[in-house]
Amino acid sequence: MEPKRIREGYLVKRGSVFNTWKPMWVVLLEDGIEFYKKKSDNSPKGMIPLKGSTLTSPCQDFGKRMFVFKITTTKQQDHFFQAAFLEERDSWVRDTKKAIKCIEGGQKFARKSTRRSIRLPETVDLGALYLSMKDIEKGIKELNLEKDKKIFNHCFTGNCVIDWLVSNKSVRNRQEGLMIASSLLGEGYLQPAGELSKNAADGMAEHPFLDNPDAFYYFPDSGFFCEENSSDDDVILKEEFRGVIIKQGCLLKQGHRRKNWKVRKFILREDPAYLHYYDPAAGGEEPLGAIHLRGCVVTSVESNPDVRKSEEENLFEIITADEVHYFLQAATPKERTEWIKAIQVASRTGK
């Protein structure tokens, strides 16, 4: 029986021989990590066994290269991976640590069900509750909160969650609210942001969820991101970088001249609406290019003459107001749909 796939996606990996950084399609299995040159490859370029391995995060061995984590095997071989953004790195780290722990305990990897561990009543519908919490008018208000010289965008505090549960009569008291909130956290409907809430979620507090104004949380599909707060008041951003980041991640992009496909890190901003793309291997802050989205058209594409039949999945196209065509490829149908919807929203609301 083949090992279960726990997580997969693009990460930038540091080479073990030439020490160059290259985007790879990475697959986390129950017993190891496989990495491929391309998602469509049948055979992995390499495999890292997880048994006896240790994980270090954050790994700050490379100066300005952010969101790096390190896996050290029993043979003392170091493997370095870089994610596109903070939440992506934390998700990989969480699942990899859990996989290592399961191997040590002789257990199968499984997403923790807090419904059983907290004895949540079967009458509580967490999915319906989550949708109510996200309601634009009556739900929990998403804010930009500042702490430790960092700005947490599209998030809310732990005590706001409990306040909302009590005021909406979803629970009878704050203690019961804590139980429900912990269940929402455990099932993935809420995500921790910042050290305080992350430490609690990792079991370093009495409850995984904190009824605390300093504990920050966010909805997983909210466009949450964290940024350092610069103390330099003289920094003037270009107009196209002033927009709020609503989505980011890696996609394949087709070149305009050679028609070849390369992995690029994309950052989507609204108001003004721009989609910037970067070389993830370079680790620099300067984009390779920008797509102005105001008035653009974005649609899914089922075929492309410049793409091999076996690699035609999950394509989509952006046509700008100036009639420039960009062909992009997501890793999954769900990811393609999410990008198309986010770009459509940005193109309508941005300048």
Buried (B, 14 or more C-beta within 10 A) or exposed (E): EEBEEBBBBBBBBBEEEEEEBBBBBBBBBBBBBBBBEEBEEEEBBBEBBBEEBEBBBBBEEEEEBBBBBBBBBEEEEEBBBBBBBBBBBBBBBBBBBBBBEBBEEEEEBEEEEBBEEBEBEEEBEBEEBBEBBBEEEEBBEBBEBEBEEBBBBBBBBBBBBBBBBBEBEBBEEBEBBBBBBBBBBBBEBBBBBBEBBBBBBEEEBEBBBBBBEBBBBBBEEBBBBBEEEEEEEEEEEEEBBEBBBBBBBBBBBBEEEEEEBBBBBBBBBBBBBBBBBBBBBEBEEEBBEBBBBBEBBBEBBEEBEEBEEEBEBBBBBBBBEEEEEBBBBBBEEEBBBBBBEBBBBBBEBBB
